[in-house]
Amino acid sequence: MCQFSQIDLEEGGCSCLCTFPNNYSHKKLDKFDVESFALLGAAVALSHKGKLNNYDTVLIPNHIPRWVFEEIKRVCRTKYRGDDW
């Protein structure tokens, strides 16, 4: 299981979650925050199943399967009726 995960802010506009929840006093998440949480969840699930064992440091989203990354982006950036995104 990986011991360290890092979100690569250069790839895909992911948000850094290092200040969560301290800097979220407004109690609002934007679509980039939601994407980052989804990617982190994917990394945890993949790591738990041993799919990321080849990496000493897991870079998110670089080491997440591309199709998972693309689907998370697609779903998070889809404008649903009633959404203000």
HUVEN-V508713 format. One record per backbone hydrogen bond with DSSP energy under -0.5 kcal/mol. CO is the residue of the C=O (numbers start at 0). NH is the residue of the N-H. E is the energy in kcal/mol with one decimal. If there is no record, write none. Layout:
co = [CO CO]
nh = [NH NH]
e = [E E]
//
This chain:
co = [3 5 5 6 7 9 10 16 18 20 23 29 30 31 31 32 33 34 35 36 37 38 39 40 41 42 43 44 45 46 49 51 55 56 57 57 58 58 59 60 64 64 65 66 67 68 69 70 71 72 74 77 79]
nh = [57 7 59 8 10 11 13 19 22 23 26 33 34 14 35 36 37 38 39 40 41 42 43 44 45 46 47 48 50 49 52 54 2 58 5 59 60 62 7 63 67 68 69 70 71 72 73 74 75 76 77 79 82]
e = [-2.2 -0.6 -3.7 -0.9 -1.1 -0.8 -0.6 -1.6 -2.2 -1.8 -2.1 -2.1 -2.2 -0.9 -2.3 -2.4 -2.4 -2.7 -2.4 -2.5 -2.3 -2.4 -2.4 -2.5 -2.8 -2.6 -2.6 -1.5 -2.7 -1.7 -0.8 -1.7 -0.6 -0.6 -2.8 -0.6 -0.5 -3.0 -3.8 -1.7 -0.8 -2.1 -2.8 -2.1 -2.5 -2.3 -2.6 -2.8 -2.6 -1.9 -0.8 -0.7 -2.5]
//
